[in-house]
Amino acid sequence: MKLRMNPAGIDLQKDPWDPIHSLRKYGQHVLTSIEMTVTNLCNMRCEHCAVGDALVWKEGPKLPLKLMLERLEEIDTLETISITGGEPTFDKRNIEAYILPLLQYARDRGLKSQINSNLTLDYERYEQIAPFLDVMHISYNYTNVEDFLAVGFERSGREVPHRQAAQLYENMVENTKRLTKAGLFVSAESMINYRTHHKLPEIHQQIVEMGCQRHEVHPMYPSSFASNLPVLTLEQTREAIHSLLDVRDEQIWMLFGTLPIFHCSSDSADHKLLNRLRTAPHTTVRNDPDGRNRLNVNLFTGDVYVTDFADLASIGNIHKTSLQPLFAKWMTHPYQQLVNCHCDAASCCGPNLLVKDTYYRNTDFHARQAIGS
Ligand code: SF4
């Protein structure tokens, strides 16, 4: 069976954002990925937004691009960059001043690149970026405009007219179709949460119809805007994943990430699901890059974070320090030590901090080991 075109040329078995590959290559976690927050502006206010508390309606100047490029150039192990926001293209001046030069830098150096966008604005701004970009990453958690209105503007603090939401929804769908048709690799991410867990097959079908080459699926964890949303049980999460695998289109790449289910579990239901994921066609489970092989840089302050959402305080600033020494410092941090396990036969390098905090507060992962891999 042939996989639908993967224009980014990313090998499923060597997903460059998955820290397991650099861990194997170097024998320890190294910094291979930098995510840059280029704006805190956004036309939406999604209820699950991982950076929702940082969003603004007006923002000040950014760091000189030169400084960011110098810090990237210093990282000899760098393999990928990601550009995130807010909506990175919200202020069109960002495209020429930051986004295109960063993507061009990545292309020239042979790095893979990703932008996280909502694709709801005019097509021209995305068309401008597409030739230099490897992965266009969008969120897609909807089956219709009503879902989009309920999820996408929940935290806007004002009534958003149905007509306005419908226009943005239509833009997103049409932009995605046009971009995938033009050959761009679009990866649509859905969250497994209290709204979506019974709707994933329908959401998947719409993602396939938009021509996306990859469907990314991650459980939602309580952070930032999502802090007070209901959390699913592990059983509900497993059921949701099974329901999706029952119907998914085998020609597109299914990428599951930040799963709260591990090979060291004593629950046979976890092993049943993990085995299904391991043998399903064109399906991968990504270890979370945050704090494993990736750091996030805020391009306004220069502050460096372990994740793009700031529940953990900044670990340093690029005005003063290069990124590899900051990463080395993070590797000795007590929080990192909490989740720094590794079972190579299971291709697993431990839970991320949100997963541990949500489901495994009292579990010592260092005392566990993958079973039967
Ligand atoms: S690496 Fe950690 S989380 Fe993964 S199977 Fe091993 S002990 Fe469990």
Residues whose N, C-alpha, C, O or C-beta is under 5 A from the ligand:
A	BS01	SF4	F262 H263 C264 C341 H342 C343 A346 C348 C349 G350 P351 F365 R368 Q369 A370
